[in-house]
Amino acid sequence: MPARRPARTWVGVLAAAGSVALVAACTRHIDDATPTAGSIAAPVLTTQVADLLSPNVRGEEGNLFAVVEPQRCAGLAREVDPPFIQEHRPLATDGGHWTTTDGSVYIEEMVAVYRYDFDAAAALDLVRRTIDECRDLTLTVTTMKDRTYLFDVAPANAPQPESGVLWQLRAVDWNCDNTFVAAYNAAVEITACGESGGPGVADLAEEALDRIEALANTAA
């Protein structure tokens, strides 16, 4: 709305006749038993995080929603450090935005790669619970450029994706249709806003799930 070099060590050897000498020797080895971010992200890798974005993305994030009140509902609107993405401690994140060809709808995308044991079902349940707790409330949402909107929260009218959640934010002069999808160890959140909202967000959710599936099946 983030080459690994083989580690080197110097090995000391004892010289003959009781004297000690240090002999330099380059030896390839594993540094320690601590896994790196890349090694614990699977099947989608941290290096693939940008591939979770739609090919429509043309630039960095736009004028993002930065502050949301009440805070317990922030995940439904905030695009700066998006709570639904950040809650599960991602290993890599990315984002970007684009507009429809007629310029009437602005789309923000936020994506993340997590550990191999990321619980996608739990992430989706958090979104659903937040919608239930905040539905029919009015959110005060302020952008990075200090414009404020008053949004009413409601579930989406469209059918829910199998591995995603849809919801809507409605204001007098600006409307947003949102989705959060999660599968394997990856998640994608999309906000589509315009005077009439983002009527194609359900399709964007399915396309995002297709990207996750493709990366999960092709990761080396």
N, C-alpha and C positions, 0 to 999 in steps of 0.2 A: 503496500500500500504505500574452508579453509583448504629425497634420494638417500636414500640411505647409503651410508658409506660403510664398508667393512671396517670393524674396529681393529686397532692395532695395539699391541702390547710389547713392552720390552721385557725379555726373559733373562734373568740372571743365572749364570752357571758358575760352578766352583771350578777354579783352575787346579791343576795337579800340584802335588807337593805342599798342600795345605794352604796355599795362597788363594786369594779370592779375586776374581776378575769379572767384570760385567761384559757380557757379550750381547750385542744388539741382534735381535732376531724379529722379523716381522711375521706375525702369526695371525691368521684369520680365526675369529672365535665369536661366540655370542657374548655380548656385553654382560647381560644379567638375565634373570628370569622374568623381569617386568615386561609385559607386552606393550607394544606401541599402539597408538590410536588406530593405525591402519590394520594391525594384526587382529584387533578385537572387533572390528567392524566387518560383519559378514551376514548375508551374502553380498549386499551392496557395500562398496568400498568408499572410504572417505574421499578418495580421488575422483569418485564419480558423482559427487554431490551436485555439481553444476548441471549434470545430465538429467537431474530430476526436474529442472526448469523446462517450461514449455519452449519449443523452438520459436514461439512468437515473441519471447522476451527480447527487447531491443536496448535496454539500458539498465542502469542502477535503479534503486527504489525511488519513487516519486515523493510527493508530499504526504508522508505516512501519518496515520493516526498514532499519536505519541502518548497521550494521557487519557485515561478512562476512569470515570467515577459512576457507580461505586467500584472499588478495586476488585471486589470478589467476582465481578462480571467482566474484568478487563480482557480475559481471553477471547471474548466474543467480538472484540473490535480492535484491540491494540496491535499495531503492526511493527512498532519499534520494540525489539526484544519480545516477540510474540509469545505470550505465556504458554499456549498449548504446545509450541515448539520447544521452548526453553525448559519446561517443567521436567522433561525426561533426560536432561543433561546430554545434549547432542555432542557428538565428536566432531562434526563439521556442519556448517550451515551456509546457505547462500540465499539470494533473493534478487528480484528484478521486477520490472513492470513493462506494460505495453498497453496499447489502446486498440479498440476495434477500428476497422477501416474507415468508418464514418466519424470517428473521434468522439462518439457519444458515451462510451463505457471505458472506464479506467480499471485495469486489472493489476493487482499486486500479487506476486507469488513469493512464498517463503518456504524453504525446503530444508530438510535436515537428514543426516545419517547418524545412526545410533550404534550402540554395542550390539553384538550378535544376539544378546538375550533381551533386547527391547520387547516390551509387551504391547503390541499394537492394539489388542482388544482393550486393555486398560486405558490406553491413550484415548481411544474413541469413547469409552465410557465416561471419561472426565469431561469431554466436550458435551456429551448428552446431559450429564448431570448439571453442568453449568447453564445450559439452555433452560432446563427445567426450573432451576433456581432463580433465573433472571428473566424468564419470559414475562411479558406484560410490564416490565420495568422500563423506565426511561433512562438511557445512558447519556451522560455528558461526555462527549468525545472531542478532544482538541488535537489539531494537526500540528506538525512540526512548524508550520508558518502561523500558528496561533489562531486558526479559524476553528470555531466551536460549532458542533452539531448536537442536536438532541435526538437520539435514536430510540425508537421502541423496538424491543427484541421479540422475535417470534420464530417458531420452527418454519422451515421452508414448506411450500405447498407441493413441491415436486417429490416424487418417490425417492427415498433415501438409498444411496449406493450401498452395496453389500459391505464394503470396508471403508465407509466414509459417513460423514454427517453433513447435512445442509442446514443453514439457518439464514435468517434475513434481519436486516436492520433498516428501519423505516423512519424517515424524517420528512419535514414539510417540503424541502427542496432538493434532497439528496437521498438516494436509497442504495443499499448494498445487499448483494447476495453472496454468501460465504460458504466455503466448504473446507473441511479438514479430512484428509484421507491418510490412512496408515496401513502398511503391510510389511512383512519381513522386518527389516531394521531401518525403515525409512518412513518419512512423513512429508506431506505437502499440504500447505494451507494456502487458500486462494480467496481474495476479496475482489469482487467485481462491482464497481460503483458507478452510478450515473443518475440522471434525473428519473429514469424509469427502472433503475436497478440493473442487475446483470442477468438477463433471462437465460443465458446459456451456461450457467455455472454448473448445472448437473452434468452436462457434457464435458466440461473442463475437469470435473472430478473423475469421471471415467477415464479420460485421457491421462490424467496424472497416475491413476492406478495402473494403467497399461505401461507407463514409463517405469514405474517401480518394478513391475513384473518382468519387464524385459531386462532391466539391469540385474535383477536377482538371478535370472536364468543365464546370463552371459558373463557374470563376474568370474574371473580366473581364480 
